[in-house]
Amino acid sequence: MSRVLIIASHDSVSRDVGNALAAALLPFEYAHGHADALRRLRHRSFGVVLTNPDSAVEEDLALLQEMRAIRPGVKCILLTHSSTPDEVIAALRARVFACFTPPFEPFEIANLARRAASDSQWSDDIHILSARPGWVSVRVNSRLISAERLLSFAKELSAQLPEDAKHEIIQALREILLNAMEHGAAFNPDQSVEVTAIRTGRAMVFRVRDPGAGFRQEALSHAAFTNASEDPTAHIADREEEGMRAGGYGMLLAKGTVDELIYNEIGNEAILIKYLDETPATRP
């Protein structure tokens, strides 16, 4: 497992992340600033670098270019005070590992950094198909850590939503994305899932398409949303019988946290819609 470098030792978020890494027994160091980070990279190998939470995305991407001139394989997790859709796209193109803006969750950041430190298959996991503000399409390899990485960028692309609404649609996207990877791609890293984020003037939309053969809703006895109201846990026995992991609540949770959840005919493509207002005048 490689070492982590955290820039900005004085910042409380950086300190909290460092404390979480220390609790996980992961080796890490603090750098006092960009110059100190580059100096440390020249003298010692670091697999993951976390940027200063007070820095700007443009500044961090310039630093990443310098860091990769020294350590080409270094992974960078951007902690920044704010981001725009253009900056998120630039971060994706620069193969940034993940991106976070306030409110920061130090444990979540530390956990992703810990997993990044032991991941050697990350560099081609997220491939941009099309990217412009308002429409970003990517192809992501079917790996759990790739899903978590992608969700960090999706959260930034949803910044126009109120905090509660943003949390809800990202939660729904996570469930649908993991379902696509598990059932459509069997968590096979050689299989990929397509995800598109669309921002309209009145809504945030995510489209998820997996490579599987799809499903019929009536055949999903292992999913909670097919249960009869008088037996809300009936799917658990079906999952145990099929040797599946605990769960089955993903689609039910997703359906309850977005304004609209629409599947295509064969069931391998879903669209999630969250409106900026609670009562849109018209809906399709």
Disulfide bonds with the S-S distance in Angstrom:
none
